[in-house]
Amino acid sequence: MGANIKQYAAQLAEAEFSGTGVLPITADNAGLTIEEAYQIQLENIKRKVESGQKIVGKKIGLTSLAMQRLLGVDEPDYGHLLDSMVVENGGAVSIEKVLQPKVEAEIAFVLKKELKGPNVTALDVIQATDYVVPALEIVDSRIKDWKIKLPDTIADNASSGFYVLGGKPARLSEIDLELIGMVLTKNGEVANTGVGAAALGNPINCVAWLANRLADFDISLKKGEVILSGALSAAVEAQAGDSFTARFAHIGQVSVHF
């Protein structure tokens, strides 16, 4: 492992601890590869696990074509979910624990058996899923002013902050995730709307992509893990005093305030 991997990981860890964003890693190292960026991410996850935190799932980012075009990429990315990131439905996130938060609405999968790539199909995902629920992800960046390129967000654990699960658990046999509609409100006003098809055509495809991508690192999606399958609409900025609620057809709602 190159010395710069540990150095960049330490910079991001310090930014999170101090609450002060850092310059993009790609500004210092324009040639940083995707694989090196994941090594930086894994270095900080390893540190957190060694300090007593537990990996409870994964998150998928950049699942919409709009976001991929924005960053000039042609595939999603992923990050790790830790038990320290969980917020109760209707709960509060202290603005002092985040740097520059935004809120996204998505579908969360909870697995009843392991998924390990390569060659995981949508059918494999359906068979491995216990249930789905509505979720809010509080994305955050340790990179100053969100001036990120793909390797920056990957290194920064896919710009993850916290997440909230809500609604009522639903079996995949009961709903059509491709057609499921979502309305995200901020302080009671509609902020945006989305549909399941916005995430790689179907959130199930996102989970299959993730299982196959993780095979490159010999990592699997484990029984009981939560998988945030990707935003169904644009992220909305959050400030102290803001409240957000996402309402999904058939599976209920989820909310958080700052």
CORWOUR-V530769 format. One record per run of one state. SS is the DSSP state (hx for helix, st for strand, lp for the rest). FROM is the first residue (numbers start at 1). LEN is the number of residues. If there is no record, write none. Layout:
# CORWOUR-V530769
<<SS/FROM/LEN> <SS/FROM/LEN>>
This chain:
# CORWOUR-V530769
<<lp/1/2> <hx/3/16> <lp/19/3> <st/22/1> <lp/23/2> <hx/25/4> <lp/29/5> <hx/34/17> <lp/51/4> <st/55/7> <lp/62/3> <hx/65/7> <lp/72/5> <st/77/6> <hx/83/3> <st/86/2> <lp/88/4> <st/92/1> <lp/93/2> <hx/95/3> <lp/98/4> <st/102/10> <lp/112/3> <st/115/1> <lp/116/6> <hx/122/7> <st/129/11> <lp/140/3> <st/143/1> <hx/144/3> <lp/147/3> <hx/150/6> <lp/156/1> <hx/157/3> <st/160/6> <lp/166/4> <st/170/1> <lp/171/1> <hx/172/3> <lp/175/6> <st/181/6> <lp/187/2> <st/189/7> <hx/196/3> <lp/199/4> <hx/203/15> <lp/218/3> <st/221/1> <lp/222/4> <st/226/6> <lp/232/4> <st/236/2> <lp/238/5> <st/243/6> <lp/249/3> <st/252/6> <lp/258/1>>
